[in-house]
């Protein structure tokens, strides 16, 4: 966890550098220029190259297009692949960080673009609450929410994978 952005805001969005070996991914692009410096410093300290730039969903507190543009201009992020959270990514996508699987699970509940990132046994959910149909956003209907929760619950079984922790961006 790099920190919560904007810095010092208890309701800010957490941003993570996920890494294995010499590869890394950046998760969440909230609107704070300090994030670029913090992410670049963390990646360079790890001796890693950023392979992927990800966000949990396309709401403005999690994804600022200006931050994405600035990141792509920074040498630490040259060659990184931006994977946008969009419904056409429906289902499950398995990526790779130096041999370690990185999963993106499309599961609309809070928004129509919700992507849960699963890495090293940790599920990073953005703004999704898993134990309820409640959501602060009414963009997604109950039927779709139920389907998404069932799909997420089946992930461990269908992929022979153990999730030991769940974190949210807020």
Rosetta blueprint (number, residue, H / E / L):
1 X L
2 X L
3 X E
4 X E
5 X E
6 X L
7 X L
8 X L
9 X L
10 X L
11 X L
12 X L
13 X E
14 X E
15 X E
16 X E
17 X E
18 X E
19 X E
20 X E
21 X L
22 X L
23 X E
24 X E
25 X E
26 X E
27 X E
28 X L
29 X E
30 X L
31 X L
32 X L
33 X L
34 X H
35 X H
36 X H
37 X H
38 X H
39 X H
40 X H
41 X H
42 X H
43 X H
44 X H
45 X H
46 X H
47 X L
48 X L
49 X E
50 X E
51 X E
52 X E
53 X E
54 X E
55 X L
56 X L
57 X L
58 X L
59 X L
60 X L
61 X L
62 X L
63 X E
64 X L
65 X H
66 X H
67 X H
68 X H
69 X H
70 X H
71 X H
72 X H
73 X H
74 X L
75 X H
76 X H
77 X H
78 X L
79 X L
80 X L
81 X E
82 X E
83 X E
84 X L
85 X L
86 X L
87 X H
88 X H
89 X H
90 X L
91 X L
92 X E
93 X E
94 X E
95 X E
96 X E
97 X E
98 X L
99 X L
100 X E
101 X E
102 X E
103 X E
104 X E
105 X E
106 X E
107 X L
108 X L
109 X L
110 X L
111 X L
112 X L
113 X L
114 X L
115 X E
116 X E
117 X E
118 X E
119 X E
120 X L
121 X L
122 X E
123 X E
124 X E
125 X L
126 X L
127 X L
128 X L
129 X L
130 X L
131 X L
132 X L
133 X L
134 X L
135 X L
136 X L
137 X L
138 X L
139 X L
140 X L
141 X L
142 X H
143 X H
144 X H
145 X H
146 X H
147 X H
148 X H
149 X H
150 X H
151 X H
152 X H
153 X H
154 X H
155 X H
156 X H
157 X H
158 X H
159 X H
160 X L
161 X L
162 X L
163 X L
164 X L
165 X E
166 X E
167 X E
168 X L
169 X L
170 X L
